[in-house]
Amino acid sequence: MITIAIKHGLSIMEVLQIACNEEEILEIATQLKITSYDASYDYFAKTKELRLIT
């Protein structure tokens, strides 16, 4: 039962790539003085008009 739930969850996920967005992500990282890893979450939250909750 858990396996089915996990498979379903993964099937509806959207995988986002940072390719072609590196400059914007690095700019956010520099402005906010955070890692590029953290900045990528900020970038995608803004571009997808989503609330980022950490």
N, C-alpha and C positions, 0 to 999 in steps of 0.2 A: 504494500500500500504506500509506504514512504517513497519507494523507488518511483512509482507512478507519479506521485506529487512532485518529486524533484525533476523528473523528465518533463512534466508539464510546465513547471516553472522555467526551466531552461529553454523550452521551445518558444516561450513568449518574450524572452529577453532580447533586447536590441544591443548588439555589440557595437560600440563606437570606437573609431580609430582616430589617433591623433595626427595621422599623416595629413599633410597640407595645412595643419593648424598649429604647427610648432611655434611660429613667430608670435601669434596671439597668446598662446599659452605661456611662453617665456616672458612676454610683456606683463601679463598678469602676475606671474611669479615675482618679477622684479618689483612691480608696483606694490604688491602686498607683502613682499619679503617672506615668501613661502616657497616650498619646493615646487618644481614643475609638476610632480605627481599630484600634489594637492591642487595646484592651479588648473590642471586638466579637468578636475571635477567642477571647479568654479566656472571654467569656460563652457563646458557642456550644459551645466545648469542654466547659465545665461542664454546660450544659443537655443536651447530647447524650451526656454521660458518655464523652467521648473524651480521649485524651492529646494535649496540645498540644505540638508539637515545632517549635522555631524554629531 
